[in-house]
Amino acid sequence: MQRGTFVEGMSRAVASVSIVTINNDTGRDGVSVSSKTSVSANPLAMLICINNEAASVAPIRQNGVFCINLLRD
């Protein structure tokens, strides 16, 4: 992803809910998050906050890669 695309996307995601998902050998998993922010545009970096007791935490950590899906109004 290019920096400009990332910055524009983040400017539109101020008050949205997002879905963090994974897809690995054991299947798909995900969790909704309302706490996320862009940390840096160079390099591209995001911060998400998920309760440690959420069922999706272990699969997300084990997978090591996740997708942040921004939901639109």
Order of alpha helices (4+ residues) and beta strands (2+ residues): alpha-beta-beta-beta-beta-alpha-beta
